[in-house]
Amino acid sequence: MVEEARLRAREQTRRATAGRGPRRVSGGLSERHVRVSISIMGCLMLALAERGRATGGRSRLYQVGLLGFGVHGFTHLLNSAVWRGYTPGVATAPTVVIPFSAWAVRELARNGVLRLDGRTITTAFVGLPVTILGIHGLTARLVDPEDAPEDVAPGRTAPGERTTPGG
């Protein structure tokens, strides 16, 4: 009964949105854009995690990535506050991203390898927006142009629409 109602609701949504282009989430980004961006970020985090493993957490690059990862969790919370609703990442930011980053930083400190100097912190805070913009730029190039209406670049909102702040 519940499954039947869910399938009926999904079909009604599909019919209502047929012919309107891709489903838009997070302030106008297509659902596909969001998924590809998350996948690219996941690959980057995997590479940074390997760097951290290989160096016992001593790598400045790993620590910069870890700090940036934690701070980026707050951008998801801010994004949902600005858009007054659900945006991708808002569920995992307070339950996974921020707690994991805090735990990992505490472990690095406990083991005497944490570098919380000006260079690491500055690189993390400057690198975060550069990384987010770079990932969204790469995603816009990768996402199939047929996903967007003719007058909209892949992964972007239509002219005049608000775009998502943060990342």
HUWOZI-V25990 format. One record per run of one state. SS is the DSSP state (@ for helix, = for strand, . for the rest). FROM is the first residue (numbers start at 1). TO is the last residue. If there is no record, write none. Layout:
ss;from;to
SS;FROM;TO
SS;FROM;TO
This chain:
ss;from;to
.;1;1
@;2;17
.;18;23
=;24;25
.;26;28
=;29;30
@;31;54
.;55;59
@;60;83
.;84;89
@;90;110
.;111;117
@;118;142
.;143;144
@;145;147
.;148;167
